Amino acid sequence: MEIKISTAQILKVLYILSWIIFIGLCIEACGFIFNTALAFFKTDNIGIFWQQIDLTQLYNFDKGHYFAITTYLSIIAVMKTLIFYLIVKLLHDKKLNLTKPFNPEVVRFIIILSYLTLGIGLFTHFGVNYAEWLYKQDVKMPDIYHLRLAGGDVWLFMSVTLYVIAQIFKRGIEIQNENDLTI
């Protein structure tokens, strides 16, 4: 007995998974933003940041540095959420035409994804450098993995890869349009 799984079925599963990931990332991004804002209004509740990240030492060291690190975390979380919002929107609006995959909507989608991943990579890289500078100032902070700042180079690599794929799709559209004109 052979089980055949079509691309449409895989896309439905990916659509559901994208929704789940999108909701999780929304919760994480809102948690970072809410805890950052809460720290400035209610100073006795900053001991444990979102998902057990303890930034008490940093807050006691300097509120400006605390705000900078939490801003990095919030921006990165929001950009990750935007990526999955775009994926959910693409799959929901059914702009992904499998009979003609080379269309401007897909190219625009891939280019935006490459810019978002580039932004995540850059903010992650800057956040890591900033956190390392804070370590050198003898501020006790969680490690980079707990701060969710690890993997900046992977995001940069992914942005270049997506940009190359977008250019290939652009060329595919040009060839498709030339073929349509000759017929």
Residue pairs with C-beta under 8 A, 6 or more apart in sequence:
7 98
8 98
11 91
11 96
14 91
15 88
15 91
15 92
18 84
18 87
18 88
18 91
19 88
21 84
22 81
22 84
22 85
22 87
22 88
25 77
25 80
25 81
25 84
26 81
28 50
28 51
28 77
28 81
29 74
29 77
29 78
29 80
29 81
31 50
31 51
32 49
32 50
32 70
32 73
32 74
32 77
33 74
33 78
34 50
35 46
35 49
35 50
35 70
36 67
36 70
36 71
36 74
38 45
38 46
39 45
39 46
39 59
39 66
39 70
40 63
40 67
43 59
46 55
46 56
46 59
46 66
47 54
47 56
48 54
49 55
49 70
50 73
52 146
53 142
53 146
53 147
54 142
55 66
55 69
55 70
55 141
55 142
57 139
57 140
57 141
58 65
58 66
58 69
58 134
58 139
58 141
59 66
61 134
61 137
61 139
65 134
65 139
68 130
69 127
69 130
69 131
69 134
69 141
69 147
72 123
72 124
72 126
72 127
72 130
72 149
73 127
73 147
73 148
73 149
75 119
75 123
76 120
76 123
76 124
76 127
76 148
76 149
77 148
79 116
79 119
79 120
79 123
80 120
82 116
83 113
83 116
83 117
86 109
86 112
86 113
86 116
90 96
90 105
90 106
90 109
95 103
95 105
95 106
95 109
96 105
96 106
97 103
100 176
101 169
101 172
102 169
102 172
102 173
102 175
102 176
103 173
104 173
106 169
107 166
107 169
107 170
107 173
110 162
110 165
110 166
110 169
111 162
111 163
111 166
113 162
114 159
114 160
114 162
114 163
114 166
115 159
117 155
117 156
117 158
117 159
117 162
118 155
118 156
118 159
120 152
120 155
121 152
121 153
121 154
121 155
121 156
121 157
121 158
121 159
122 152
122 156
124 149
124 150
124 151
124 152
124 155
125 152
125 153
125 156
127 147
127 149
127 152
128 144
128 149
128 150
128 152
131 141
131 144
131 147
131 149
134 141
135 141
141 147
144 150
